[in-house]
Amino acid sequence: MRTWKTLRGCRLKGDGVHHAMLGIARLHNLARTGWDQAGHA
């Protein structure tokens, strides 16, 4: 939930929106990779 607050904050600032989206995508990718590794381990 904290990521959404961060994204909203970036939108309000009007700066770094694209960077925020990349950060959220990176977090999702890391989480997905972690889940895949845990499931296959």
Protein Blocks (a to p, Z undefined) as FASTA:
>chain_A
ZZmmmmmmmmmnopoklmmmmmmmmmmmmmmmmmmmmmmZZ
